[in-house]
């Protein structure tokens, strides 16, 4: 009787970059959870460090099992474990967006430490987009974090552009909005853009260099202009109304960086 043949199962080889992208997604979920804290507390002038995370309805301090990104929301079916108050879907949306962005950044750089400044930038862009959308303000604290990440990207890692391009990028990022703001002021005697937008694009220039700013601005103005026209045609805004432009600038920066 012939000896039984061993059945061999071949598992697909798992590349290091694949594992790194999975790790990046997990890190992104955690940073997305922290982004929710920043977005909820900063506009109200509250500390993002203390008190510990708690339900905004019943003020019960949350346990670790209540704060697992995305998973806890799904398990609890969008309700507080203690008072059954509804938890906004925005929390898991922001966590998921951060996970996707962190994964894309990891895919963009590969398994290298140069991804760290890009993760910092992604976190800043997500927070800036939501806070500016809701309050028409861009926190300087977030822009400082973005600038520190940009300096690290510019000077510490070989993957980054030359520092001359980064400095020119910061100027090319800030100058157009600054000039447009002054032009609008001369014509209409009112600000055209907030100075937060100017500083945001200066930070973006550290990552994109002056060449990348063309794409970032093109995407931002097309997307922002289209949204503005939709608001006007649907009667939800009038000509001359202010629009939170930060989210569209952030979109342009991401497209320019990842294209």
Buried (B, 14 or more C-beta within 10 A) or exposed (E): EEEEEEEEEEEEEEEEBEEBBEBBBBBBBBBBBBBBBBBBBBBEEEEEEEEEBBBEEEEEEBEEEBBBBBEBBEEBEBEBBBEEEEBEEEBBBBBBBBBBBBBBBBBBBEBEEBBBBBBBBBBBBBBBBBBBBEBBBBBEEBBEBBBBBBBBBBEEBEBBBEEEBBBBBBBBBBBBBBEBBEEBEEEEEEEBBBBBBBBBBBBBBBBBBBEBBEBBBEBBBEBBEEBBEEBEEEEEBEEEEEBBBBBBBBBBBBBBBEE
